[in-house]
Amino acid sequence: MNGSIRQLKPEEFQKCSDIWDLEKHAEMATRFLSELQSGNRLTWVYEQDGRFLGEISLVKEKDDPDYTVPGRRIYVSRLIVRRENRRQGVGKALVKHVVSRAAEMGYSEISIGVDMDNYPALRLYWQAGFRELLFVGEDADGKYFKLLKRLSP
Ligand SMILES: CC(C)(COP(=O)(O)OP(=O)(O)OC[C@H]1O[C@@H](n2cnc3c(N)ncnc32)[C@H](O)[C@@H]1OP(=O)(O)O)[C@@H](O)C(=O)NCCC(=O)NCCS
């Protein structure tokens, strides 16, 4: 791993197609771009040799009090690493990065939602300290957990 993490500018959003198929997930891509432009979504990318290998976002306000509480709790959204570059520490580095950014921004809690059958993500989040179970739910994609990590002051 010799890349680096930097914040994504809204005008660079199309380059996330290095990581995932924006056309296939057009509705999600449109929503993410509009949130980026409004400033509600902050995205960081892991870049190496001019290519994006992974991304992660923080969302300030989401319509769910488990996920966001203004000024106190911020939500981790859309952690994804390019398939060919998984298991190289990129995801772990991205999570560590946003935990630090959230603390710098003055948040004391950080939340995520993760599908119960997503063992790689669950393991990563558990290791990163997301150990408080807020909610167990079920949606169209199946059962999921809402998890919380408290940030040290
Ligand atoms: C989940 C995901 C982001 C992990 O990214 P990654 O860069 O491969 O993860 P890392 O290499 O940094 O691994 C960090 C830890 O995650 C866990 N992990 C990652 N991939 C794993 C796998 N295939 N099996 C088991 N544990 C795994 C391990 O605990 C690992 O630590 P270790 O290597 O010390 O054991 C990646 O698999 C991905 O993009 N998945 C598809 C999108 C997704 O599910 N995102 C999460 C939505 S909530």
PDBQT file of the ligand as one rigid body, heavy atoms in Angstrom, charges set to zero:
ROOT
HETATM    1  C1  LIG A 201     -15.637  -4.508   3.394  1.00  0.00    +0.000 C 
HETATM    2  C2  LIG A 201     -14.492  -3.962   2.553  1.00  0.00    +0.000 C 
HETATM    3  C3  LIG A 201     -14.657  -2.452   2.438  1.00  0.00    +0.000 C 
HETATM    4  C4  LIG A 201     -13.168  -4.265   3.261  1.00  0.00    +0.000 C 
HETATM    5  O1  LIG A 201     -12.123  -3.556   2.603  1.00  0.00    +0.000 OA
HETATM    6  P1  LIG A 201     -10.643  -4.146   2.508  1.00  0.00    +0.000 P 
HETATM    7  O2  LIG A 201      -9.780  -3.068   1.986  1.00  0.00    +0.000 OA
HETATM    8  O3  LIG A 201     -10.646  -5.419   1.785  1.00  0.00    +0.000 OA
HETATM    9  O4  LIG A 201     -10.331  -4.415   4.047  1.00  0.00    +0.000 OA
HETATM   10  P2  LIG A 201      -8.881  -4.454   4.743  1.00  0.00    +0.000 P 
HETATM   11  O5  LIG A 201      -7.917  -5.124   3.828  1.00  0.00    +0.000 OA
HETATM   12  O6  LIG A 201      -8.527  -3.088   5.206  1.00  0.00    +0.000 OA
HETATM   13  O7  LIG A 201      -9.154  -5.402   5.972  1.00  0.00    +0.000 OA
HETATM   14  C5  LIG A 201      -9.421  -4.880   7.271  1.00  0.00    +0.000 C 
HETATM   15  C6  LIG A 201     -10.094  -5.948   8.094  1.00  0.00    +0.000 C 
HETATM   16  O8  LIG A 201     -11.369  -6.242   7.545  1.00  0.00    +0.000 OA
HETATM   17  C7  LIG A 201     -11.659  -7.625   7.701  1.00  0.00    +0.000 C 
HETATM   18  N1  LIG A 201     -11.795  -8.252   6.396  1.00  0.00    +0.000 N 
HETATM   19  C8  LIG A 201     -11.677  -7.641   5.194  1.00  0.00    +0.000 A 
HETATM   20  N2  LIG A 201     -11.955  -8.503   4.202  1.00  0.00    +0.000 NA
HETATM   21  C9  LIG A 201     -12.244  -9.682   4.786  1.00  0.00    +0.000 A 
HETATM   22  C10 LIG A 201     -12.639 -10.952   4.293  1.00  0.00    +0.000 A 
HETATM   23  N3  LIG A 201     -12.760 -11.190   2.978  1.00  0.00    +0.000 N 
HETATM   24  N4  LIG A 201     -12.890 -11.937   5.192  1.00  0.00    +0.000 NA
HETATM   25  C11 LIG A 201     -12.770 -11.701   6.512  1.00  0.00    +0.000 A 
HETATM   26  N5  LIG A 201     -12.402 -10.518   7.050  1.00  0.00    +0.000 NA
HETATM   27  C12 LIG A 201     -12.143  -9.518   6.189  1.00  0.00    +0.000 A 
HETATM   28  C13 LIG A 201     -10.500  -8.215   8.466  1.00  0.00    +0.000 C 
HETATM   29  O9  LIG A 201     -10.798  -8.106   9.831  1.00  0.00    +0.000 OA
HETATM   30  C14 LIG A 201      -9.374  -7.279   8.108  1.00  0.00    +0.000 C 
HETATM   31  O10 LIG A 201      -8.356  -7.243   9.054  1.00  0.00    +0.000 OA
HETATM   32  P3  LIG A 201      -7.148  -8.312   8.967  1.00  0.00    +0.000 P 
HETATM   33  O11 LIG A 201      -6.648  -8.242   7.534  1.00  0.00    +0.000 OA
HETATM   34  O12 LIG A 201      -6.198  -7.780   9.975  1.00  0.00    +0.000 OA
HETATM   35  O13 LIG A 201      -7.763  -9.625   9.290  1.00  0.00    +0.000 OA
HETATM   36  C15 LIG A 201     -14.459  -4.610   1.133  1.00  0.00    +0.000 C 
HETATM   37  O14 LIG A 201     -14.540  -6.011   1.264  1.00  0.00    +0.000 OA
HETATM   38  C16 LIG A 201     -15.577  -4.130   0.209  1.00  0.00    +0.000 C 
HETATM   39  O15 LIG A 201     -15.452  -3.129  -0.498  1.00  0.00    +0.000 OA
HETATM   40  N6  LIG A 201     -16.702  -4.869   0.214  1.00  0.00    +0.000 N 
HETATM   41  C17 LIG A 201     -17.855  -4.520  -0.639  1.00  0.00    +0.000 C 
HETATM   42  C18 LIG A 201     -18.550  -3.274  -0.130  1.00  0.00    +0.000 C 
HETATM   43  C19 LIG A 201     -19.019  -3.424   1.290  1.00  0.00    +0.000 C 
HETATM   44  O16 LIG A 201     -19.504  -4.449   1.699  1.00  0.00    +0.000 OA
HETATM   45  N7  LIG A 201     -18.849  -2.320   2.062  1.00  0.00    +0.000 N 
HETATM   46  C20 LIG A 201     -19.281  -2.268   3.447  1.00  0.00    +0.000 C 
HETATM   47  C21 LIG A 201     -20.685  -1.847   3.497  1.00  0.00    +0.000 C 
HETATM   48  S1  LIG A 201     -21.238  -1.705   5.173  1.00  0.00    +0.000 SA
ENDROOT
TORSDOF 0
